[in-house]
């Protein structure tokens, strides 16, 4: 059955409650049996500014926004012009706004969308304790066919602590919005659906990554708060405590990276989470972890850059620093989840790989995926668990921490193992860990650190490969959602193509990549960066077809399915 979807944007100034209303709408939609995908847009201000909850509801799982929004509800127009470009509309869209709360930005008016007035503030004032965002929520529910029952369940859950009066006031405001919108122009309505308890999750990419880390064995986290990674830390703090783990808020990124190196040296799988500016500060200590072969995981939730950039907007522009930002020859792992659901799997896999290969794993998520909330099918559990190669006590008299082995992985003792002490610092060393400047030792250790990564069998997890045909879409990370949807639309039009979404960015997998592209004569590379970092990475490390096009743009505008489909159609 073809999925039925409706796309909704709820906008207003900071403090208008649009994010709260959006979250309530998503949960109610889930209770009604629908799937959902919601991102948010806001300015970098500490208080005030603009805000939008952007949502797509569907009868089938969805991992991307559509090309435009069917419905835009503006509680007010204050500052909405700052992100109007992120709210694409068409002539078939419907704009609902309060006539007393300013005029729509020119970009909204130029879309040709239909427009109706809803006096949200006036209706809210007529209800003791009423709020305009609840009036807006009621209007949305009426327009898309969301029943009242799941909304009431959500109100009772969210407002339980505020008492029955608050619940009743919000319910009255909802009903006022529903009544006002009953005769408005139509937007897509979704059919009633059934759901079984426990079969679906409502989760963000940051929460999924945190769960994946814990399932992988992480029991110590040290980090300094930074947008948009802080959500992951806030979720992990109580979750770690439940499994006997610890989260420490460090004084800065330098402290956090060094704390997790120390914890890992002590035998505890460890992780930090940050964004681009924090990753820049951590690079020296990441080099220490690589040289000392101390396993750690660094979760980097990317945002617009450079420098402070746009903290609340998404971009895939930290690829270069993650791949190449170390001092000297420092091979390490770089991985990237490609959906909210995949944040769980990829982070758990990253912990497993870091521990098994005794190295650094950098995981590249981004704001669009990390802070997106989605209603998804319950993910399958996987068996990746942290496991290190530990020395046998019988060999303690000849213990060589950095022994040159066939696999490149050496036994790693932890403090307290009698007779197995070793030096672990940033100096080059010989097999015992004794600092050495001999060319033979340097070469042997460089070869060893590279070999353990390149010789390892990563299986089929290195990428998601789907479809067939002579045309390929090559992408990564959060650009995978719109690329995957574009592929489905392309195939629905009777044409064939395949998708290659790379999950393991380093070390590169040239043989697997070549097999994935067998028979391909043209390729479209899709990413969200200004300079085409991913395209240049592919050109540097892989053999591409002669006919290659690159679709790359900076944030905060996301790549949409229609953008990808348009590029594919240009070949026809």
Secondary structure as UniProt FT lines:
FT   STRAND          5..13
FT   TURN            14..15
FT   HELIX           18..31
FT   TURN            32..33
FT   STRAND          35..42
FT   STRAND          50..58
FT   STRAND          71..74
FT   TURN            78..79
FT   HELIX           80..86
FT   TURN            91..92
FT   STRAND          94..97
FT   TURN            99..100
FT   HELIX           106..109
FT   TURN            110..112
FT   STRAND          114..117
FT   HELIX           120..125
FT   TURN            128..129
FT   HELIX           132..144
FT   HELIX           148..158
FT   HELIX           160..162
FT   HELIX           164..181
FT   TURN            182..183
FT   TURN            197..198
FT   STRAND          200..204
FT   HELIX           205..216
FT   STRAND          220..223
FT   TURN            227..229
FT   HELIX           230..242
FT   TURN            243..244
FT   STRAND          246..249
FT   HELIX           253..265
FT   TURN            266..267
FT   STRAND          270..274
FT   HELIX           276..292
FT   STRAND          296..302
FT   TURN            307..308
FT   TURN            311..312
FT   HELIX           319..324
FT   STRAND          333..335
FT   HELIX           340..357
FT   STRAND          360..366
FT   HELIX           367..370
FT   STRAND          373..377
FT   HELIX           393..398
FT   TURN            401..402
FT   TURN            415..416
FT   TURN            418..419
FT   TURN            431..432
FT   HELIX           439..454
FT   HELIX           459..462
FT   STRAND          463..467
FT   STRAND          471..475
FT   TURN            477..478
FT   HELIX           479..492
FT   TURN            493..494
FT   STRAND          498..502
FT   STRAND          504..506
FT   HELIX           510..516
FT   TURN            517..519
FT   STRAND          522..527
FT   HELIX           533..541
FT   STRAND          547..552
FT   HELIX           561..569
FT   TURN            570..571
//
